[in-house]
Amino acid sequence: MIVLPDESDITGVLRGVIDPELGSNVVDLGMIKGVSIDSDGVVSLDVALTTAGCPLRGQIQRDARTRVESLPGVSKVTIDWSVLDAEERSAAMAVARKNAAERAPDTAIPLSARVLAIASGKGGVGKSSVTANLAAALAFRGFQVGVIDADIWGFSLPRMLGLEGRLGASKSGDRTSIVPLTRAIGSGRLDVVSMGLLVDDEDSALLWRGLMLNRAVQHFLEDVDWAPDLDYVLIDMPPGTGDVAMGLARMIPRAEMIVVTTPATGAQKVASRAVSMARKSYLRVAGVIENMSYFETPDGERHELFGSGGGEALATEAGLDLIGRIPIEPAVSHGGDEGQPAVLGEGPAAAAFNQLADRIVSDVAPPVEMEGCTARMLDLMEEALAESES
């Protein structure tokens, strides 16, 4: 029996919906005027926009609906729209001014970027190869993609993406920032940070405990000189549901998780824990990818070497979409060793990764729309801040 979510569960996931111009979530801004759920799992939201005819309405609608629909028991989401009155709009601006004046942004990642955490319940399912190939596919399509190798112990993305050297540093006033390594792919770009770009030897072991690991990921989120034009940020998560995963949920609640599993039932059962952790942390789970799904012969015949159905079972059990099935192909491991992701070539795996990237862009996590409805409000906020400082 599925237990329906309550109002606190719904407002919890809505805290991941960020007004991209004001930089705060719609709950704190007072834009959520009402929440109700009936016995059939239909959730009704009353959302007030900052201005009538706001062009960001579509993005807010999509983000709110997909996050609430990710909760178990929710069958449908309806949204009634209204507009903040002058007093409410003033209160929303006060929240935005307070955030801007009293603290730095939660992260240095621009609000224009969709943040996708690539996670798994266990190691060995090919999560890093999925991250590398998906990042390369998005860049090839002309997107600017940040990549964070948060698998601090098991860093592998520099090698998979063909990057060598050390991370640099830039200084602005009293602040020193990490400068990512960059690689152009197609008409897009990859900006990559990893512990592998800080150590002298890829074979070096990092004897770090949870608090140090979490702090390293925090540096990658807060202290990197991320370019303002990023469309996506992909985070290669460490396996499991430990400190780093929980810390990510706290530091960047707008992140969305994609869970990688394999066809084996055992891997599917473990991966379900990652889904559970994400939901308990109010992160949206955007979908499931089944890696190593099958081996395809040159004549098109498929052989399911590691069983079948794990990804579909996980998606069905969790009420998610199976957004990709990636076949076994030597080109994937060879491309990872050579720093040339398989998606940039040809073959069954390249086709599957390209289909996955197309679905991410068109349906699962489309690029953020940045047509403004609060641009004048931001101007007023900056004027008020300047006056308060003078």
Secondary structure, DSSP 8 states (H G I E B T S, - for coil): ------HHHHHHHHTT-B-TTT-SBTTTTT-EEEEEE-TTSEEEEEEEESSTT-TTHHHHHHHHHHHHHTSTT--EEEEEEEE--HHHHHHHHHHHHHHHHHS--S-SS-TTSEEEEEE-SSSSS-HHHHHHHHHHHHHHTT-EEEEEE--STT--HHHHTT--S--EEEEETTEEEEE-EEEEETTEEEEEEEGGGTSS-TT------HHHHHHHHHHHHHSB---TT-SEEEEE--SSSSHHHHHHHHH-TT-EEEEEE-SSHHHHHHHHHHHHHHHHTT-EEEEEEE-S--EE-TTS-EE-TT-S-HHHHHHHHHT--EEEE--B-HHHHHHHHHT--GGGS-SHHHHHHHHHHHHIIIIIS-------SSHHHHHHHHHHHHHHH-
